[in-house]
Amino acid sequence: MSGTSGGRTDDGRERDEHRDRDAEGRARNARPRDGLGRPLPYGAEGVPRQPEGIVREPERSVAEAQALLDAGRPFHAHEVFEDAWKSGPEEERGLWRGLAQLAVGLTHAARGNARGGARLLRRGAGAVEEWRTHDGGPAAPHGLDLPGLVVWARELAAGVERGGEPVDAAARAPRLRGGAGT
């Protein structure tokens, strides 16, 4: 064993006593992060992190996520969508999960991971489309342009696969409400 053992977890896994933990003892990486959510060395200047577990009204979630996307911070927008996914009504969870996947897909595309970015963009587009058609959701819940977002995601996925180069996250950010993207 590695000598970093802090005992064992309830399921028998080795616990790492040197891991960052929150007040409840859950593993939480305290390293600063860059605008695309990549960990930086301790002590480096990072961007402010999105607080986790915030319950927001849907319109506020959309507005905050759009501001983060416009700032080239899709990883952080994903955190906002994830909060909505986890705290929102059961019937909307598929929608918010799909939006989170779109934001993570853009994150990967901006980091230069064309394959992973394209895969997540398509998965998110499929989840949003599935929610809208299968669950009978409206085309514009909370003012969201779901058809436009699906088109944006699929076009970006095809583009990153062709080009293979990192994309500019701010320049390629979608319009969540009307005119879904560039």
N, C-alpha and C positions, 0 to 999 in steps of 0.2 A: 504494500500500500504506500501511498505517497507522503505520508507524514502530515498532510493537511487535514486529516480527519477530525471532524468535530463530532464524531459518533455516527449513528445511522438514522436514516429517516424511517417513518412508519412502515414503508414498503421495503426496507432492508438496504436501500442504496446508501452509499457512503456520503456523509455530509461534509462539505468543505467549509471549515471555520473561517477561511480568509475571504469568502464571498461577501459582497456587499448585500446587506439586508435592510428591509424597511422596519418600521416600528413594530410590526406584527411578526417579524422574523422571516418574511418571505424574501426570496432572492430578488434583488433589485440592483441592477448595475448602476453605480453612482458616477461612472466616468462621464465626462462631458461629451457631447455629441455635436457633429457638424450639421449643417442644414439638411443633409440627406439622411440623418439618423445614424451615421457611422460613428462608432466610439473613437474618441480621441484619447491621448495619454492623460493620466491624472494630472491636474494642474494646468492643462491647456485651456485656452479660451474657447468655449463652445457657444452654441446658440441656446437660448432658454428652452427648457424641455416643456412639453405639454404636460400639465398635471393629468394624472390618470384617475378614472372613476368619477368624473364629473357628470352629473345629470343636468342636461341642458334641454331647453325646448327645441324641437326639431328645426325651427327657423334659425335659432342661434347656432345650432350645430352646422347648418349649411353655410351661414355667414362666416363663422370662424374657419371652417374648412376651406372656403373659397379664399379668404385672406391668406391663409397659409399656402395654398396652392399658388396664388399670385406671387407670393414671396419666394417661390422656388423651394418650398419645404413640404413636399408631398408625404414624407414619412410622418411628419407631425400632423398633417391633415388626416392621415390614416388613424392616428390616435383618437382624434375627435370622432371620426366615424365609428371606431371601435367602441367608444363610450356609448354612443347612440345605439349601437347594435346590442350591447350588453344590458342597457338600462331601458330601452324602448319597449313598446308593446310587442308581444309575441308575433303578431301578424306583420310587423315591419322589420323583423330581424334579418330576413333574407335580403331585403333592400339595403339596409345599412352595411351588412356583411359584404355585399357586392360592391358598394361604394368604397369600403375599406380596401378591398382587393384592387380596385382601379387605382387608388392612391399608392398602394404598395407596388403595383405594376409600373407606375410612372417613376417611383423611387428606384426600382431596379434598372429601368431604362436609363435614368439619369446617372446611375452608378456605372453604366457600361455593361450591365448584364442583360444583353439583348434577348437571349433565350428565356431567362426567367421573367424578364419584364413583359415580353410578348405573351408568355403563358398566363401570367397573372392578369394582364389586361383583358385577354380573351375570357378567362375564368370569371372575372368581375363583370364583364359585359354580359356573359351568359347568365350570371346570377341575377343581375338587374332585369334582364329581359324575362327570365323565368318568373321572377317575382311579379312583374307587371302582367304577364300573360296567364300564367298558371294560377296565381293567387288573385287575379282579377283586380290588381292594383291600378290606380289611375295613371295616366301618362305623365302627370306633373304633380306628384305628391309634394307638399311643402315647397311648391314652386320649382321643383327639380325638372330639368328637361331630360327625362330618361331616354327617349329615342335618340336625341342628340348625343348623349353620353355614350350610348352603345356604338353609334357610328364613330365618334371620336376615338374610343378605345380600340376598335377593330382597325381603323386606319393607322393609328399610332403603332399598334402591334405589328402590322405589315411593314411599316416604315422602319422600325428598329431592327426587324429581322433582315431587311434588305441592306440597311446601312451598317449595322453592327457597331456604330459609334455611340458614345453617350449622348443623350439629348439634353438640351437646356430645359430643366424642369419648369422654370417660370415661363419661358417662351412657349412651351408645349402644354401648359396647364389648361385643363378643360374649363368651360363656363358651365357651372353647375345649374344655373338658371338661365335658360335660353341661349342660343348660339353656342353650342357645347364646346367649341374649341378651335384651335388654330391648326 
